[in-house]
Amino acid sequence: MGIGLMYAIAGAAVACFLAGTGSAIGLGITGRSAAGVLAEDPEKFGRIFLLAVLPSTQGFYGFVVSLFIILKLGLLGGARHLPTAVQGLQILLAVLPVAIVGLTSGIQQGKVCAAGVEMAAKQPEASMKPVIYGVMVETYAVLGFLVSFLIIMLGIEVG
């Protein structure tokens, strides 16, 4: 295995691990708030469900970027494309937007959504309003995903 392939595989791992870690932490933060609300009133499950799961998306963005790297390299079958050291390093650097933004936005989105869960518990009629704040954090996760995706798929020629 060449150094370029090692860099590219490391990039796929970094994208998945960091974005997934952000989602896991964010879900933990929100899940604690949601569990507290549901312990008092299980009927509020439907109102807080979206807020409780919103921080999970960053992990999916990292996974999708990782999957596209694996597909681009032909690691799931077909012709393998072995990147040069420079190409592998380019892939590793290209995942940084989705990885770093996924890590930080997942955690911050968890905090925002946890506050939204608490608001929905106190004001059930306004339960969808806090979703907008969570979606605003999501916007940056989407931008990080798009930058990484476009660089990997359109900006780096492998093989």
Secondary structure, 3 states (H helix, E strand, C coil): CCHHHHHHHHHHHHHHHHHHHHHHHHHHHHHHHHHHHHHHCHHHHHHHHHHHHHHHHHHHHHHHHHHHHHHHHCCCCCCCCCCCHHHHHHHHHHCHHHHHHHHHHHHHHHHHHHHHHHHHHHCHHHCCHHHHHHHHHHHHHHHHHHHHHHHHHHHCCCC
